[in-house]
């Protein structure tokens, strides 16, 4: 007896097309193209979850460096002085302080560079 897989295939295709919601043209409607697009999108998302950490760290360093440039302090010397004085504020917090509370960041920088 022949096994008909219509329900199974339909369910799998429906799940695939739900995953490609928001894609354009054939990548949303054509099963073969949708499958390719989904595989590619999942590989990009895996890769970019790691890249996001790298990009944010670079952004925080740039913000801290920009805030320090007005005080004539180099970023590398600032971080070195922070570790020497055992001040354990990470770059994310320092960048937030530099942007949102520049007066507090300036006091920290002066304390560190004494």
Secondary structure as UniProt FT lines:
FT   HELIX           6..19
FT   TURN            20..22
FT   HELIX           26..29
FT   HELIX           31..69
FT   TURN            70..72
FT   HELIX           75..84
FT   TURN            85..86
FT   HELIX           91..100
FT   HELIX           102..112
//
